[in-house]
Amino acid sequence: MTTTATSVDESDTGAATGLVLVTRVLGFAVGTQLSAAALTSWTPSGSEVPAESAFVISFLVAATVAALSLFIVRTMKESHH
């Protein structure tokens, strides 16, 4: 939050921090649902536990999204300076 608050004009601080919070909450909500859907879909028939590959694939997808997000943020940050 501190970086967000200091990166914008003082008059825009409220809007910027609000946008960050909304984005974060939406990310948690969507990420949780996608993870649950992936684990559920890769649960073998008759089992109550997802296959190990479901956890591996879910982690790899989450890591890829995180890496792409970091790349986008770094690229945008560099282009504005």
Sequence and secondary structure as in RCSB ss.txt:
>XXXX:A:sequence
MTTTATSVDESDTGAATGLVLVTRVLGFAVGTQLSAAALTSWTPSGSEVPAESAFVISFLVAATVAALSLFIVRT
MKESHH
>XXXX:A:secstr
 HHHHHHS GGGHHHHHHHHHHHHHHHHHHHHHHHHHHHHHTS TT SS  HHHHHHHHHHHHHHHHHHHHHHHH
HHHHT 
